[in-house]
């Protein structure tokens, strides 16, 4: 069944002449979208309700409204103004990576619904289903996915999205197989029989009886492989590997804490700061951090302080345009200039920790030198917080890991940025994606160097980039010396099962093969040559 597509902005609309009247129409449309989503949330189950409510909040976001106003003031047509403002926001979200990039789909959903309201046409979405079906779409917003059930939706196929997108993860949580980035999927006629395997990303049009049998057997094997995936993460011979969740909001913390995992290895606090005209107050931040710490109790929570600036601009902390923002004043560099922002955040974290206690660890992003490390560590310790660390995202930090770890209590590797800076390949440049593959031996070599610093100082090294959620690459990371992996919550069971199939010595052998390989492809092939046969069922 094809999902009703968004019509897009009106290509024939006239430029805006009455700006105030146009602003009023846009605000009415946005509020109608928000009201509709809120009404759906009121009748949704506990799983779907927070997703619908969060999307409704996006429709009421003052930053989005302001962006549309700016476009209208420049005489841009009504629906074109909405589209351009949404595009700008999506670019900013995508530049953040991780969870924020996943919210791009939600934002585009809000934009599409608003444009439909303004054009007087039906909103895009899932049609009424009168029989079990596979849904096919360019993309499917989490607000739509959250309301689906396996009883009527047997699978989802999209031409866009990614395997770690919010929608794909949500589908997995609902027990609905999903295959993303399938070129030409929207050309499949309604009523066509399709078979899909969400695990390996395979879609078969008009499958034969033998193909159906093979898919059913593969699904059975995967379910068997995951059946015992509970409890703490560990290799087959008992080497502990903490399996943690990446989160971005207090609601994420509540949802993740309800799952079988060991805490959060990355709490991205920038969500509190983005899309605002002024920084959140000490009281607001304290309340949010308290909720997060309470959700996890005595389980680990690793907090990353504000990672903004340059390509993630804040209206209240604008340091001006930069020719190369990826190498600019972002992360801790911004905090060292705007100490008021960093000091307030650390005070709020300390206040929340004092209220709740727990295993709280605070780390700084974009650290490159020992002086920066020392600066941050002194501030965190002076506030009474128990553990301080830094992110390893640039080669300088990886190469000097032993010296950095002599100052702080732990480090966490951000594989997304480390790949970008190691390979000199912009994360936002799609054509360079092969260079950003975390299997690149040069990237693995820097992870090895970081872990060497951990061994020399007896301090832990974690990974909180997307690489940690790959069951195969997770084995290599553990073999290199990583002691914790943080990922999207839905990836934990497969990673845990993969670890239990292999002892530490095998993981170390995999790591050696991967680092010595001549390319990312060769590294992966070398590791696949020595994996436990059952691992194939988890990929």
Secondary structure, DSSP 8 states (H G I E B T S, - for coil): -B-B----S-TT----S-HHHHHHHHHHHHHHHHHHHHHHHHTS-HHHHHHHHHHHHHHT-HHHHHHHHHHHHTT--HHHHHHHHHHHHHHHHHHH-HHHHHTHHHHHHHHHHHHHHHHT----B----SS-EEEEES---HHHHTT--TTTEEEEEESS--TTSHHHHHHHHHT-EEE---TTGGGS-TT--EEEETTTTEEEET--HHHHHHHHHHHHHHHHHHTT--SS-B-TT--B-EEEEEE-SHHHHHHHHTSSS-EEEEEEGGGGTTT-SS---HHHHHHHHHHHHHHHTTSEEEEE----BTTB--TTS-----TTGGGSS-THHHHHHSHHHHHHHHHHHHHHHHHH-SEEEEEESS--SHHHHHHHHHHHHHTT-SEEEEEE-SHHHHHTHHHHHTTSSEEEE-HHHHHHHHHT--TT-GGGGGGG-TT-HHHHHHHHHHHHHHHHHT-EEEE-SGGGG-HHHHHHHHHHT--EEEE-GGGHHHHHHHHHTS-HHHHHHHHHHHHHSSSHHHHHHHHHTTS-GGGGGG-
